[in-house]
Amino acid sequence: MLKTLEPYILSFIPIFVAVDALGNIPIFTSLVEGMSHKHKQKIIAKSVITAATLAILFMFIGKLVLEVLGITIFDFQIAGGALLFIIAIRFLMPGSQKIALSNGHDKDIGVFPLGTPLITGPAVLTTTLMMLDSFGFMPTFVSLFLNMLIVWACLAASERIIKFLGTGGIRAFAKIMYILLAAIGVMMVRRGIVGAFLR
């Protein structure tokens, strides 16, 4: 039983770290401040649908794009791992933010910046393709789907989560996720180098 679930668990964790559902809450609340509950729910639905659609689409065409460009999976592992590491380090720096919050009441914030790049950004796309190559389609798809449900639940319950954990608690959790993301980036680079040069 555990052996059957192993690829699902191993693919779920990196995607969970990359999506960073709890870490997205402070930015989400800033973007939707002053909006009605009904409007917030519409934005949450649009953002999660946008994020999921983009990630799933990339699952289908990502490898094809790499093949057309003549990029091997090992090249992508090295580049993708380096990108994840840089993203994680950037988010760990004091005063860093994922996005610039220029207009929190824009009618399309469910698509941009919430759907992408906040929920599904370079880290999620890179991690998804890596999990697809390592564990196959079904574990990656299920992991991605479950993570999108978690994002939906976290954003829908954002006010209660902030009251329970506090803004400081959420930020601390996000920092831990960024450290794990940096470690996953290093792992991808290591696997890429081993696959490309030492096989």
PyMOL commands that set and color helices and strands:
alter all, ss='L'
color gray80, all
select helices_A, chain A and resi 2-19+25-31+37-69+73-92+110-119+122-135+137-156+158-197
alter helices_A, ss='H'
color red, helices_A
deselect
rebuild
show_as cartoon
